[in-house]
Amino acid sequence: MKTNSGAKKRFSLTGSGKIKRKHAFKSHILTKKTKKRKRNLTHSATVHKSDENNVKQMLRLK
């Protein structure tokens, strides 16, 4: 089975087995967004527990 090529570019695995993701809405039209909002979008986050199974299926981890 092939890995979903879009998913492998967007998600990575942490050492503890959680899935790391980036925040959306930080690519363009940044002039109307506040500095605080843009700064908070910079940091990475983890995939929510309810979405984890779908992402793992796309990455062929499950």
C-alpha positions in Angstrom: 0.0 0.0 0.0 1.2 3.5 -0.8 1.5 6.3 1.6 -0.7 9.3 0.9 1.8 11.7 -0.6 -0.1 14.8 0.7 -0.1 13.4 4.2 3.6 12.6 4.3 4.5 16.2 3.5 2.2 17.6 6.2 2.6 15.3 9.2 5.5 13.9 11.2 5.8 11.5 14.1 7.1 12.5 17.5 9.2 10.3 19.7 6.3 9.4 21.9 4.2 8.3 18.8 2.0 11.4 18.5 1.5 13.1 15.1 2.8 16.6 14.7 1.2 19.1 12.4 1.5 22.7 11.4 -1.2 25.4 11.8 -3.2 26.5 8.8 -3.8 30.2 7.7 -0.2 31.4 7.7 0.6 31.4 4.0 -0.9 34.6 2.5 -3.1 37.6 3.3 -1.1 38.2 6.5 -1.5 42.0 6.5 -4.9 41.9 8.3 -3.8 39.3 10.9 -2.4 40.6 14.1 1.2 39.9 15.2 0.0 37.8 18.1 -2.1 35.6 15.8 0.7 35.1 13.3 3.2 34.3 16.0 0.9 31.7 17.6 0.3 30.1 14.1 4.1 29.6 13.8 4.3 26.9 16.5 3.5 23.3 15.7 0.7 21.4 17.2 -0.4 17.8 17.6 -3.2 16.1 15.7 -6.4 15.7 17.8 -7.2 12.3 19.1 -10.3 11.9 17.0 -8.4 12.5 13.8 -5.4 10.4 14.7 -6.7 7.2 13.2 -7.4 8.8 9.8 -3.9 10.3 9.7 -2.3 7.1 10.7 -4.2 5.3 7.9 -3.0 7.8 5.4 0.6 7.4 6.6 0.1 3.6 6.6 1.1 3.4 10.3 -1.9 1.3 11.2 
